[in-house]
């Protein structure tokens, strides 16, 4: 389908740079960018999955204190940020 699209100058420059980096035509770069944007809009693509690694914890290790420490540190940081706003 042939259509006319008006691009903002900064978008046009980004597309030209993308076309150069990928050795594509401007039309191919534009179509690729639009497809990627539409796929992201509808939740396309695979979600990122972080690789897991063993932590070396013994079975049955109690993490209660670690979680309490993390909560206390988070509370301190929030209090610090609020104090900076005054």
Secondary structure, 3 states (H helix, E strand, C coil): CCCCCCCCHHHHHHHHHHHHHHCCCHHHHHHHHHHHHHHHHCCCCCCCCCCCCCCCCCCCCCCHHHHHHHHHHHHHHHHHHHHHHC
